[in-house]
């Protein structure tokens, strides 16, 4: 069974930075595509960033130039470096893992990001 464990969230002032981590177990990480999503109170979960198994990345327009997704296949871990955080970035952040377009895992517990203005 594929499991995801997110960490690294916290409280940060606007303009600050955080790095989120997501450790994946139970799957062949190196051949998976990975995504970060977020869900703010009262809103739907949205895709924030994507990294393919070959390293291709893509970002939501709202975070382009501020967030960077990366992966370490040796550690089965995907990261989300978040810089220049804004209050509207506050949400619970989740990762997920995909093969050939299929979601491999249920959502994990996520990690809370709070940004004070």
C-alpha positions as CSV (number, residue, x, y, z in Angstrom):
1,X,0.0,0.0,0.0
2,X,1.3,3.4,-1.0
3,X,1.7,5.8,1.9
4,X,2.5,9.5,1.9
5,X,3.8,11.5,4.8
6,X,4.0,15.3,4.4
7,X,5.9,17.6,6.8
8,X,7.5,21.0,7.0
9,X,4.5,23.2,7.4
10,X,4.2,25.9,10.0
11,X,3.5,29.6,10.7
12,X,5.5,32.1,8.8
13,X,5.2,35.8,8.1
14,X,4.3,37.1,4.7
15,X,7.4,37.2,2.6
16,X,8.9,34.3,4.4
17,X,9.8,30.8,3.2
18,X,9.1,27.2,4.0
19,X,10.2,23.9,2.6
20,X,7.7,21.0,2.6
21,X,8.7,17.4,2.3
22,X,6.7,14.3,1.3
23,X,8.1,10.8,1.8
24,X,6.6,8.1,-0.3
25,X,6.6,4.4,0.7
26,X,5.2,1.3,-0.9
27,X,5.8,2.4,-4.5
28,X,8.6,2.6,-7.0
29,X,9.2,6.3,-6.5
30,X,11.6,6.9,-9.3
31,X,9.1,6.1,-12.0
32,X,6.2,8.1,-10.4
33,X,5.1,11.5,-11.2
34,X,4.6,13.6,-8.1
35,X,2.3,16.5,-7.3
36,X,1.7,19.0,-4.5
37,X,-1.8,20.3,-3.9
38,X,-3.4,22.6,-1.4
39,X,-6.8,23.2,0.2
40,X,-7.8,26.3,2.0
41,X,-10.9,26.4,4.2
42,X,-14.0,26.5,2.2
43,X,-12.2,26.0,-1.1
44,X,-11.6,23.0,-3.3
45,X,-8.2,21.3,-3.4
46,X,-6.1,22.7,-6.1
47,X,-3.0,21.6,-7.9
48,X,0.1,23.6,-7.0
49,X,3.0,21.9,-8.6
50,X,4.0,18.9,-10.7
51,X,7.2,17.0,-11.3
52,X,7.5,14.2,-13.7
53,X,9.7,11.1,-13.3
54,X,12.1,12.7,-15.7
55,X,12.2,16.0,-13.8
56,X,9.8,18.1,-15.9
57,X,8.0,20.6,-13.7
58,X,4.9,22.7,-14.0
59,X,3.2,25.2,-11.6
60,X,0.0,26.9,-11.0
61,X,0.1,30.5,-12.2
62,X,-0.5,31.7,-8.7
63,X,2.9,30.2,-7.5
64,X,5.1,30.5,-10.5
65,X,8.4,32.2,-9.7
66,X,7.9,31.7,-6.0
67,X,7.6,27.9,-5.5
68,X,10.0,25.2,-6.6
69,X,9.2,21.5,-6.7
70,X,12.1,19.0,-6.6
71,X,12.6,15.3,-5.9
72,X,15.3,13.1,-4.5
73,X,14.7,9.6,-5.8
74,X,17.3,8.1,-3.4
75,X,15.2,9.3,-0.5
76,X,11.8,8.7,-2.0
77,X,11.0,12.3,-1.3
78,X,9.5,15.2,-3.1
79,X,10.0,18.8,-1.8
80,X,8.2,22.1,-2.3
81,X,10.3,25.1,-1.6
82,X,8.0,28.0,-1.0
83,X,9.4,31.6,-1.1
84,X,7.8,35.0,-0.9
85,X,4.8,33.5,0.9
86,X,1.6,35.4,0.8
87,X,-1.5,35.1,3.1
88,X,-3.4,33.6,0.2
89,X,-0.9,30.7,0.2
90,X,-2.2,29.5,3.6
91,X,-3.7,26.1,3.3
92,X,-3.2,22.4,4.1
93,X,-0.7,21.1,1.6
94,X,-0.8,17.5,0.3
95,X,1.3,15.5,-2.0
96,X,0.3,12.6,-4.2
97,X,2.0,10.1,-6.5
98,X,0.9,9.0,-9.9
99,X,1.8,6.4,-12.5
100,X,0.6,6.7,-16.1
101,X,-2.0,9.2,-14.9
102,X,-3.4,7.0,-12.2
103,X,-3.4,8.3,-8.6
104,X,-1.6,5.7,-6.5
105,X,-2.6,6.7,-3.0
106,X,-5.3,8.2,-0.9
107,X,-4.6,11.6,0.4
108,X,-2.4,11.8,3.4
109,X,-2.8,14.0,6.5
110,X,-1.2,17.0,4.8
111,X,0.8,19.7,6.4
112,X,-0.6,23.0,7.5
113,X,0.9,26.3,6.2
114,X,-0.2,29.5,7.9
115,X,1.0,32.9,6.6
116,X,0.5,35.9,8.8
117,X,0.2,39.4,7.2
